[in-house]
Amino acid sequence: MTAMITPTQARRLLTETIKGSPRIRNPGQVIAHAEFIAELVKGTTDSIRGAGIKFPVNDDEMQSAAILHDIGYCFAENGYDHPLVGGEFLRRRGFPRVGKIIETHTYAPERVLLNGYRGVHKPQEWMPMFWEQVLIDYASLHAGAPGEIINPAEKINRFKNNRDEDFQTMIDYAESRLLKEVDEIDSLMKGNTGALSSYAFLKTGDEFKHV
Ligand SMILES: [Fe+2]
């Protein structure tokens, strides 16, 4: 049986982990970003359901995942690995489902494609397959400066202003996939049930292992 982490426990885990990490220079900003993503996820699922779509994601689990989505920054030697490292950390702590939900976010598959992870190049294992994962991408792509909601195309443009070449390459590879995910959620928000078949939903008892 997999333990479920409640949003309250998720907040505690994030705060404690940040406290123990020398890598986080501005804890307040990391926590505010996590809470903002949680808010955006809630707004998105509410809109989808408001459009008449039956959307069977677990709201508490999604809040916990949103709160913990960037926890990997506390450990990642290279920040680009933070989704992968965060997923691994959560799995080790006994929370494989939220680990699975967050480990694929934004450019994670492209990072694995281009650099591998722990010497393994299996980007397909980090491709979003579940709506829960796509929701985290959707929220991340709408989060600009603290508290600012932006258009995903604009967010990607801001990504492109990062001059690091590795980052540029990841974003070039990821752009069309990410914008497709955004279109699919937008389509659900318009009540288009046809989009539902694009991804699966995590089921009770789903367990995940990696490298
Ligand atoms: Fe992130």
Residues whose N, C-alpha, C, O or C-beta is under 5 A from the ligand:
A	BS01	LIG	H69 D70
